[in-house]
Amino acid sequence: MIIRNAVEAGKKLENAFVAVDNLEYEHGWCRVEPHMNDLQMPERPLEIRISAGGEEDVQLQLLAAAMARAMVLAREQPDVRARVYAEVAPEDTALMARLTELGFADDDALLRMRRRVVAGASTVRLPEGCVFITDRLDDATERRFFLERQERLFHRDNARSWLDEATRRPGFRRLLLTARSGLAGELICWMDPEERTGVVGQVYTVPDWRRRGVASYLMEAARQYFDACRLPTEYLPKLRFAKDRPLEDTLLEAVADVRWRQTAATQLAATAGYRRGETLLRLPGIDL
């Protein structure tokens, strides 16, 4: 079996490989995808994702080729701390075993954290100098600024379609704190009628406002929002329980998906009353 660079439109791809036999039949592929994630992972801002597919007996070779290429990419930026990682479904023990052979540590994951939705007044004080506002991002100017932040800060290539999908979800809201200087922080959330949950989709705090209670206030505001709105009557037929259940009992939990190695995010969720639930995706890796 020969491992070589993939070719697309007559051009050799430096970050993609294929496994071919002597008759030029392809038996597998792998890709290497570097990206900067300095906002969410400041300790390891250069993240290099590797992935492979195809026949099982060539995947280890392909992953090794991808790992070698990832190390070259990391050396090209010697002043930036890097991490090579892969995405593994929680039940995929075979892929996890191959990555372990290559030295990957099972030390990161995308987790779903949960808390009960309960009634009660806010337990977090409004940060001094801030004003609390909610909207649906209907205003064209606000929507444009939001999308610019998604592309610039979160490097989200599909920001517009991602936001279009989010705003169509039941109960979508943006909760934000503003000050004289402009935005201090924002949180987006919505309802999931099928799962009977309120969902915290994203929380962002402007750097100058960090460690001043902005994110904690927004998380508490989301809890109050989930408690206040429950689920509109028109969504009740979609729920997987008796239609005669009292409306006030229809929204049971709030959820937030966080990466385990994002210490600030996990601590924020824990402080807001969220506890670790199921693992959605394992993210084993190697710190370079």
Salt bridges, closest charged atoms under 4 A:
ASP21 OD2 - HIS27 NE2 2.76
GLU24 OE1 - ARG4 NH2 2.38
GLU33 OE1 - ARG49 NE 3.21
ASP38 OD1 - HIS155 NE2 3.62
GLU47 OE1 - HIS35 NE2 3.33
GLU47 OE2 - ARG259 NH1 2.98
GLU55 OE2 - HIS27 ND1 2.84
GLU56 OE1 - ARG98 NH2 3.53
GLU87 OE2 - ARG49 NH1 3.09
ASP106 OD2 - ARG282 NH2 2.81
ASP107 OD1 - ARG83 NH2 2.65
ASP107 OD2 - ARG261 NH1 3.13
ASP108 OD2 - ARG259 NH2 2.63
ASP135 OD2 - ARG174 NH2 2.70
GLU142 OE1 - ARG174 NH2 2.85
GLU148 OE2 - ARG144 NE 3.90
ASP164 OD1 - ARG143 NH2 2.74
GLU165 OE2 - ARG169 NH2 3.20
GLU186 OE2 - ARG149 NE 2.88
GLU186 OE1 - ARG174 NH1 2.91
GLU194 OE2 - ARG240 NE 3.62
GLU195 OE2 - ARG240 NH2 3.25
GLU220 OE2 - ARG223 NH2 2.31
ASP227 OD1 - ARG230 NH2 3.02
ASP249 OD2 - ARG245 NH1 3.30
GLU253 OE1 - ARG114 NH1 2.73
ASP257 OD1 - ARG112 NE 2.76
GLU278 OE2 - ARG114 NH2 2.81
ASP287 OD1 - ARG83 NH1 2.88
ASP287 OD2 - ARG261 NH2 3.08
